[in-house]
């Protein structure tokens, strides 16, 4: 477990965060010094990108006066805030700040990759990885599926009275997105992740229909 503070915000990085990044980055190709270096650069790029994303949430929350902390775990991370602290507008802005600043980071490194000076092969690979992770992962995170940021944005827009509709949309979109990723990408991690989210949304919907909430 790694713990530190950044801009006065406590940060905890759990071991599964590093392992998940290594699996996505191709841990099976790390048998050579060059392959290991490529993997380490991918993990570093993932850490920087996800850290910037969660800082976006946390700093926006602090702007509205809320105490916060960041946890990085398998498949990403989250910034914690006291329950019921934000208005719907504030909740929308705090949620949007994460993918927004991550997209800005990706755009900056995309410009460096395309128009900057020529880098050594490993340096160029790091810039490419950081660009790819920041842009692609932030777009995936904006899919309207709870608990992704896109799902939370949808929930903030529709409001608590439409939570069952929000869960239905989230569940259907998760299934469609998982099917599309299975068809067009070789990795099974994100489709499995989305399938699990669809199941969680179905469980929550059944709970609410039964009068649990």
Secondary structure in CASP SS format (residue, H / E / C, confidence):
PFRMAT SS
TARGET T0000
AUTHOR 0000-0000-0000
METHOD secondary structure of the structure
MODEL  1
X C 1.00
X E 1.00
X E 1.00
X E 1.00
X E 1.00
X E 1.00
X C 1.00
X C 1.00
X E 1.00
X E 1.00
X E 1.00
X E 1.00
X E 1.00
X C 1.00
X H 1.00
X H 1.00
X H 1.00
X H 1.00
X H 1.00
X H 1.00
X H 1.00
X H 1.00
X H 1.00
X H 1.00
X H 1.00
X C 1.00
X H 1.00
X H 1.00
X H 1.00
X C 1.00
X C 1.00
X C 1.00
X H 1.00
X H 1.00
X H 1.00
X H 1.00
X H 1.00
X H 1.00
X H 1.00
X H 1.00
X H 1.00
X H 1.00
X H 1.00
X H 1.00
X H 1.00
X H 1.00
X H 1.00
X H 1.00
X H 1.00
X H 1.00
X H 1.00
X H 1.00
X H 1.00
X H 1.00
X H 1.00
X H 1.00
X H 1.00
X H 1.00
X H 1.00
X H 1.00
X H 1.00
X H 1.00
X H 1.00
X C 1.00
X C 1.00
X C 1.00
X C 1.00
X C 1.00
X E 1.00
X E 1.00
X E 1.00
X E 1.00
X E 1.00
X C 1.00
X C 1.00
X E 1.00
X E 1.00
X E 1.00
X E 1.00
X E 1.00
X C 1.00
X C 1.00
X C 1.00
X C 1.00
X C 1.00
X C 1.00
X C 1.00
X H 1.00
X H 1.00
X H 1.00
X H 1.00
X H 1.00
X H 1.00
X H 1.00
X H 1.00
X H 1.00
X H 1.00
X H 1.00
X H 1.00
X H 1.00
X H 1.00
X H 1.00
X H 1.00
X H 1.00
X H 1.00
X H 1.00
X H 1.00
X H 1.00
X H 1.00
X H 1.00
X H 1.00
X H 1.00
X H 1.00
X H 1.00
X H 1.00
X C 1.00
X C 1.00
X C 1.00
X C 1.00
X C 1.00
X H 1.00
X H 1.00
X H 1.00
X H 1.00
X H 1.00
X H 1.00
X H 1.00
X H 1.00
X H 1.00
X H 1.00
X H 1.00
X H 1.00
X H 1.00
X H 1.00
X H 1.00
X H 1.00
X H 1.00
X H 1.00
X H 1.00
X H 1.00
X H 1.00
X C 1.00
X C 1.00
X C 1.00
X C 1.00
X C 1.00
X C 1.00
X C 1.00
X H 1.00
X H 1.00
X H 1.00
X H 1.00
X H 1.00
X H 1.00
X H 1.00
X H 1.00
X H 1.00
X H 1.00
X C 1.00
X H 1.00
X H 1.00
X H 1.00
X H 1.00
X H 1.00
X H 1.00
X H 1.00
X H 1.00
X H 1.00
X H 1.00
X H 1.00
X H 1.00
X H 1.00
X H 1.00
X H 1.00
X H 1.00
X H 1.00
X H 1.00
X H 1.00
X H 1.00
X H 1.00
X H 1.00
X H 1.00
X H 1.00
X H 1.00
X C 1.00
X C 1.00
X C 1.00
X C 1.00
X H 1.00
X H 1.00
X H 1.00
X H 1.00
X H 1.00
X H 1.00
X H 1.00
X H 1.00
X H 1.00
X H 1.00
X H 1.00
X H 1.00
X H 1.00
X H 1.00
X H 1.00
X H 1.00
X H 1.00
X H 1.00
X H 1.00
X H 1.00
X H 1.00
X C 1.00
X C 1.00
X C 1.00
X C 1.00
END
